[in-house]
Structures are given as C-alpha cells and as structure tokens.
Amino acid sequence: MWNAHAAALWARFMLRLRRTIAAAAGVPQRLLSQVVRVSYAKVAEYQQRGLIHFHAVIRLDGPAGP
C-alpha cells in the first residue's frame, strides 16, 4: 500500500512544506513564489524490505536567485 501511494505522499509533503514556509515567512501561500523559490532533487530507492524510500535535497532561493 505504501508503494502505491508514494507519489501522492511526496506531493502532499511538498504542499505542506510550501504552506509551512509561507507561514514562517508571514506571507500568504499564493504570494510565496514572489518571496522564495522552492526547488528539489529526489531519488526513490527500494529498501531491502521492499518499501520505497526517498532521499531529497531541498533548496530555497530568493526571487532574484541564489
């Protein structure tokens, strides 16, 4: 069941991350893209027990770049 929903769980994590960053910055979520750009690289691997495990590097940049 976990593997079948891994993509949806990642999407919900990213949504929650953007909401948390917006709240911490004190801006509405719809204006977050004007304050910060969230980018990431992720790799999904199968663990020995057969479950998907994510590794991610998440980067926050200002609107003008790094």
Buried (B, 14 or more C-beta within 10 A) or exposed (E): EEEEEBEEEBEEBBEEBBEEBBEEEEBEEEEBEEBBBBEEEEEEEEEEEEEBEEEEEEEBEEEEEE
